[in-house]
Amino acid sequence: MAKKEIEDKEPSSKSLFGDTVKPVKEKEMKSSAPGLFDYVNMLFQKPKAFTELPAYTKSKQFFMMQRFFAIKFPIQAQMFNHTKMNGAEAVQYWCDSLSKMHNSTPSWIFNALKGAKKSKEEKKKELNVEEATIIEYCKRMQCSKRDLDEMYKFFPDDIQQELTSFEKMIKGSTLKK
C-alpha cells in the first residue's frame, strides 16, 4: 500500500523556506503561425478555406500580397493602393479572381532569385584593359577612376571600345607617357 500512495502523489520539492512546492508542468511549444507563403498557397489551392479566414488575418498579409500581385497585375494592384482601402476585402478580391485563373501557385510569385542572379552577372563585367592604360586614360581625359567606373556602368560597350583603342594608340605611338 505504501508504494501505491507514493505513486499517486505528485512529486514535490521543498523551497528555501521549507514549503512544499508542486512542480510546474512545462508548456508545450506553440506551433508557429502560418507564414506569408502559407496564405499565398492557400489563396490559390484552397480558396474556400481562405475565404473563411477572419478579416484581420487577411488584412495582415495585404501589403506583401499586393507586392507579389503587382508583378503580374500592376494596374489592378495600383487600384488598391489607397490608405483607406480595406485590406481584407482587397485580398479577398485577389483570391476570387486569381483562384479562377490558377489551380496552383504560379511561378511568378517566387521571383526573388531571378534578380539576384542578374546582379551577380552584372558584377562579372569588368574592363578588359590593363590598369596602367586606365590610369593613363584618366590622366589624359582629366577624370577620376570613379568617373570612369560610372561611365562604364551606363555605357559599357562604348567605354570598352574607347579604352581598347586608347591602349592600342599608346602602345603603338611614341607619345610621352
N, C-alpha and C positions, 0 to 999 in steps of 0.2 A: 504494500500500500504506500509505503514511503516513496517508492520510485514513481508511482503514478502522480502523487502530489507534486513532486519535483518537476515532472514533465508538463503538468498542467499549468504551472506557474510560468509566467513570462520571465525571462532573465532580467535581472535588475542589477544596478550597481549603486554604490554609495557615493554621495557627493562629498565635498570637502567638509561640509557641516554635519555629516552623519545621516543625512536624509537619504531615503532610498529613491532612486531615480529610475524611471522606466526609459528604456532606450527609444529613441525616435526612429521610426521606420524611414528608410531612405526613400526619397521621392523618385519616382520613375522619371527618366528623362523625357521631356516633351519631344514629340516628333516635330521636325521643323515645318513651318508653314509652307504652303505651296509657293514656289517662286514665280517669277515673271513668265518663264518659258512653259511652266505647267499650265498657266492660264492661257497662253497663246495656243498651246497644243489642244487644250480643252475647247477653245473657241472654234477651231477647225474640225476636230474629231468628234466632240460631244457637245454640239450646240444646245441641246435641250438641257443638259446639266449646267452649261454656262448661263443659260437664261435664268435658271433657278438660284443662282448666286445672289447674295444680298447686294444692294446698290453700293454700299460702302466699299465692299471688296472690289467691285468692278471699277469704281472711281479711283481707287488707289493705283491701279495699273494704267490709267488713262494716258498719262504723259508718255510713257515708254511705248505703249501700243501705237500711239499717234506717230511716234518716230519711225517705228517699223513700217506702218502702213503708208506713210508719206513717201517711202521709197518707190512704191509701185503706183500709188494713187495720190499724187501731190495736190490735185485740185480739190478732191473730197476732203483730204486732211486739212487743207487750208480753211475750209468752211467751218471746221470745228475749232479753229484757233481763236477763241474768244475767252476772255477771263470769266465771263458769267455762264459759260457753257456747262451743262450738266454732264459730267464725265461718264456717269453710269449709262445714261441714255446714248451717248456717243459711242461708247464701247459696245453697247447692245446693237446699235446700227451696224457697226463693223461685223459683229457676229452674224446678224441676219443676212447681210449682203455677201460676205466672203464665204460663209459656210455653204452657200448655194453654188459658188463657183469652184470651191476646192474641197475634196474629200479628205485630204491630209494636209499637214502643214507644208506650205510651199517653200521652195528653196530660197526665194528672195528674202525671207525673214532672217535667215542666217547668212549675212553677207559680210560680217566683220573681218574675216580672214582675207578676203579679196583685196581690201585696201592695204592691209599690212604687207602683202606680197608685192604690191605695186611700189610701195615706198622703199622696200629693200632693193628692188630692181633699179630704181632711180638713183640710189646711193652708189651703185656699182659703176655708174658712168663717171669716168674721170678723163682728164685731159691726157692725150697720148703724145705728150711733148716733154722734153727734158726740163728739169727745174731751172736750169741756167737760162733756157730760152724764155721761160715765163718771167723770170726776174728781169732779163734784158728788155722784154716787151713792155713790162710795167714801167721801166725807166724811160724808154723811148716815147711811150704814149702818155707818160705822166699820170699814171693811175696806180692805185694800190692793188695788192693781191686780192683784197676783199672785193674791190670793184670788179676785178676780172672774174672772180667766182660768181658774183651776181649776174654779170653779163652772160656767163656760161650757163647759169641756171635758166635764163629766159631764152637765150639763143645758142644752144649747144652746137648745132651744126655750123653756124656761121663763125663762131669763135674758134672752133676746132680747125676749120679750114684756114682762117686767118693766121692762127698760130703756126700751123704747118707750113704755110707759105712764108711766114716770117722766119721760121727756123731754116728753111732752105735758102732764103736770101742771106741770112747771117753766115751760114756755113760756107756758102759759095762766094761770098764777097770779101773784099779786102777792107771793109769798113772798120773803123776803130771800135773796139768794144768798150 
